Amino acid sequence: MLSSPFISNLQVLPLCLIFAFCLCVAAITTTTIMATSIDDEAKALHNSQWWNGSPISNISNHCEWTGITCDANARIIQIAPPFNTIYVGDKFGKMNFTAFPNLVYLSLVGIGLSGNIPSEIGMLSKLTNLDMSYNHLTGELPVFLVNLTQLDLPDISSNNFTGAIPDQLIKSLRKLSILDLSGNNFNGSIPWSIGEMINLTQLNLHSNFISGQLPSSLENLTQLLALEIGQNSIDGVIPYQPKNLKKLVTLDLSFNKFNGSIPWTLGQMTNLTYLYLYSNSVTGQMPSTFRRLTNLVDLDVRANQIGGLIPLEIENLKNLVSLDLSRNSLIGSIPSTIAHLTKLEYLELSRNYLIGSIPSTIAH
């Protein structure tokens, strides 16, 4: 408590001087806090030992370090070492991420991260971009990532994560536009809650060990441009609901265990450019509605059990560059209408039950 003489003297000062005095004290306090925070950020970078072996040794100019970006107040807002410029390894956990409350962009692509994701990352409440792809991270996806409610672009592809895709995490990150979990060791089924991520434009679960059937909730992802779930163990029939995914450009269901026939509703997805259904157990005939897929550049349905004739309507696919119908049970002759596909560069029809000769119009 202030002494009485000081209070007495302060009371006789003009009001403007008292106000100026308070502003001065506040400014000094704010400057001290800011300086301490900036210093903590610099020390956190230095103590992480990530930049060991680099020529940088002066922490006073940490905003100029490779991969570091600061705002006008010298606060770190981005940590993004260029691919293969540093090697972190098991020093991932040495970084004190709590020292960077203003961080919005964290890109740690291909810098040798190993071990689990540090829990402190879950405290970066302003983070919008998170990319830890092409590393050696292990363990299950941590639930603390649900705290990153501003996150828009997470990419943890090409690591060694295991376990099921956490339903709680999917429900909490509904604003995501891109979700890339490919190239890991995730198992279990695709959570039903994936259909609540209505802003998704890209969903990539390729190259995991995901099983079960596709959830019908996928029909809610009406903004989806790319659905890539190839190289898993997903079974059941290809559902009819993709008719609602009319913006899809890429659909990759390859290397799974799908059975039954190709739904005619795929023909309603007229923006499709890349369609991969190969290496499944699909039966039946190619639907005539495929004639509507005039934007297709690459159609690959090889290694299935598709029978019947090659549909004459295939001539409508004027933009096809690559067509692979091999290793199926197709019968009849090769339609001469294939010659109308003037952009076609690759055609594979081997290992079917086709008869007759190759039309001279395409035998070149």
N, C-alpha and C positions, 0 to 999 in steps of 0.2 A: 504494500500500500504506500502511496506517495505521502511524504511528510507534510505537515500542515503549512510550514513556511513556503514550500514549493507551490502548494495549491493556492495559497494567498497571493503569491507573486504572479501566478498564471492567470488569476482572475482579473488582474488589472491590465493584462495585455490586450491590445485590440483584437477583435474577433478574427480579422483577416490574417493576423500573424499566427493565431492558434490553428486556423484552418491550414495555413501553409506548412506549419510544423507537422500536422497530422499527415499531410500528403507526402512530406519528405520521409517520414518514418515508414509509411506504407510502401513508398517506392524503394527504399533501402531493403525492406523485408522481401518484397517481390523479387528484386534483383538477386538477393542472396539465395532465395529458393530456386530461381531459374538457373543461376550459376551452379548450384549444387546438383540439380537435375542433369544439366549438360555434362558436368564432370562425371556423374555416375554413369551416363551413357558411354562416355569415352572409356572409362575404366572397365565397363562391362565388355566392350569390344576387345580391349587389351587382354583382360583376364581370361577370355574365352580360348586364347591361344590358337584361334583359327588362322590368323595371319602370320603365324610363326614361319620363318624362312623367307618372308617377303621383305623387301627393302624398307617397308614402312615401320618406323619405330617411334615417331613423335605422336603421342595421343592428343596433343593440343590441336592438331589439324585433322581430327578423325573424320570430319565431313568430307575430306578429300581421299579417304581410303578407297581402295577398289571395291565397288559394289555398295557403297554407302551414299545415301542421299539425305540431305537435311533440308528443313524448311528455312524461312527467313530468320527464325529465331535460333538457328543452329540445333534444332531438335531433330532427331533421326526419325524419318518417316518411311524410309525404304531400306531394306537390307536385301541385296540381290547380287551376290558375287557371280560374275560370268561363268558359264559352264566350264568346268575343269581348270579354273584359275587357282583354286585352293583345294586342299583335301582335309576334310574335317574328321572323318572316321568316328571313333568313340568319344571325341571331344564335343559332340553335339550337346550333351548335358552340361558342359562347362559355361555355356552362354547364359547369362542372367537376363532372360527376356523381360522380366518385370521392370527392368531399367528403361524400357522403351514404350511408355504409355501412349505415344502418338503414332506408333507404327501402323501403317495402313497397307504396306506391301512387303510381303516376305517370300522371296523366291530363292530356294536353295536347291536348284536343279543340278544333279550330277556332280555333287561335291563330296561324295563318299559318306554321307550320313549313315550311321549304324545305330543299333539299339532301338529303344522306344522313343516316341515323341514326348519331349519334356512337358510336364503338366503346366509349366509357366506360360506356355503358348496359349492355353485356354483363358488367360487373363488379358490378352491383347484385344480389348473390347472394340477398338477402332479398325481392326484388320478387315480389309475387303478382299485382298488377294493372297492366297496361300498356295505355293507350289513347291512340293518336296519330291517331285518325280525323279526317276532314274537314280535311285539310291539303294541302300541295303537295310531299310527300316524293317523292323519285325514287330511281333506282338499283334494284339487286336486293336481295332480303331478305338482310341480312348473316348469315353463319354464326355470328358470335359470340353471337347470341341463344340458341344451344344451351346456353350457360352458365346461363341463367335457369331452373334446374331447379325452382324453387318457383312458377313462373308458372302461373296458373290461368285468367286472363281477358285474353288479348291481343286488341286490336282495332286494326287498321291500315287499316281500310276507307276508301274515298273518298280515295285519294291517287293517285300516279302511278308506283307501283312497277312494274317490268318484270321480264322473265326468267321462268324456270320456278320453281315452288314447290319450294324445296330439300328433297330427300328426307332429308338429314341433320338438318335442323331438325325435320321432322315426327317422325322417330324419337326425337329427344331430348326432345320436349315431350309425352310420352305422357299425362301426367296432366291435360291441358287438358280443360275441360268445354265451352268455347265457342271456336270458331275462326272469325273473321270476316276474310276477305281480299277482300271484295267491293269493286266500284267501283275497280279498278285496271287495270293493263295486263299482268297475268300471262299467260303463254302456256305451251305444252307441255301435257302430260297431267297428270291428277291422280295423284300418286304412289301406288303400291301400298301404301306404308307407312301411308297414311291409315287403313287398317283396323286398325292397331295402337293407335290412339287410342281405346281402348274406353270411356273415360269421357265422350266427346263427347255432349253433348245438342243442340248447335247447330253446324251446318257451313254456312257461307255463303260461296260462291265466285261469287256473282251478278255479272254485268257485268264480265267479263274477256275474254280471248281464248284460253281454255283449249280444247284440242282432244282428239282421241283418244276412246276409249271409257271408260265408267265401269268402274273396277276392281271385280272381284267381291269384293274384300276389304271393300267397304262393308257386306257382310252381317254383319260382325263388330261393327258399331256398334249394338248392340242397345238402347242407352240413348238413341238419337237421337230428338229430338222435332221437329227442323226440318232439312230438307235442301234448301238453296236453291242451285241451280246454273244458274238461268236466264240467258239472254243470254250465251251462249258459243258455241263451235263444236263441241260434243260430238256424236259420231255413233254409229252402230251401233244395235242394238235396245235397247229398254228392258229391262234384265235382269230375270230372274225372282227374283233373290235378295232384292228388297225385301220378300218375304214374311216375312223375319226381322226386319224393322224395324217391329215391331208397335206400338211406342209413338209412331210418327210422327204428328204433328199437321199439319205443313205439308210438302208435297212440291211443289217448283217445278222443273220440267224445261223450262220454256218457252223459246222463241227459241233453239233449238239445231238439230241436224240428225238427230234420232232418226228411225229408220224402222222398218218392221215393225209388227206389231200391238201393242195394249195388252195386257200380260200379265194373265191372269186372276187371278194371285196378288195383284195390287193390291187385289182385293176382300177379302183377308185382313187388310188394314191398317185395321182397323175404328175406329181412333181418328182417322183422317184427317178434318180439318176444312176444309183448304184444299188443293185439288188443281189444279195448273196444268200442262197439257200443250200449251198453244197454241203455234202457229207452229213446227211441226216438219213431218215428212213421214210421220206415223203413218198406217197403213192398217188394213184389217180393220174389224171391227165393235166396238161398245162391249160389253165382256164382261158377261154376265148377272150375274157375281159382284159388280158394282157395287151391286146391291140391298142388300148387307151394309153399305155405307158410310153408315149412318144418321146419323152425326155430321157429314156434309158440310154446310158452309155455303156454300162457293163452289166450283163445278166449271166449269172453263174449258178446253175442248178445241178451240177455234176454230182456223181456218186450218191444217187438216190434210187428210188424204184418207180420213177415216173414212166408211165406207159402211154399207149395210144400214138397217134400221129403227131408229127411236128405241125402245129397249126399254120394254115396258109396265111393267117392274119399277121404272122410275124413280119411280113413286109411293111407293116405300118411303123415299125420301130426304126425310123429313118436315121436316128442318131447313134445307133449301136456301133460301138467300136470293137467290143469283145463279146462273144457269145459262146458259152460252154454248156453243152447238153450231154456230155459224154458220161459213160458208166451208168446208164439207166436202162429202161426196157422199152425204148421207143421202137415203133414198127413202121412199116410202109417205106415209101421212097422219100428221098430228100426233095423238098419242094423247090421248084425253080425260082420261086418268089424270093428266096434268100438273096438272089442276085440283085434285087432291088435295094438291098442294104449297102448303099454306095460308100458309106464310111467304115464299113466293117474291115478290120485289120486282122482279127484273130477269130477263127471258127474251129471248134472241136466237137466232133460228133462220134468219136470212136466208142467201141464197146457198147453198142446197142444192138438191135435186131433189124436194122435198116436193110432194105433190099434195093436192087437196081444199081444203076451207075450214077456217078457224080454228074450232075447237070453241067453241060459244057459252059454254061454262062458263069459258073463259079469255079470251074476247074482251071485255075491259073495260079 
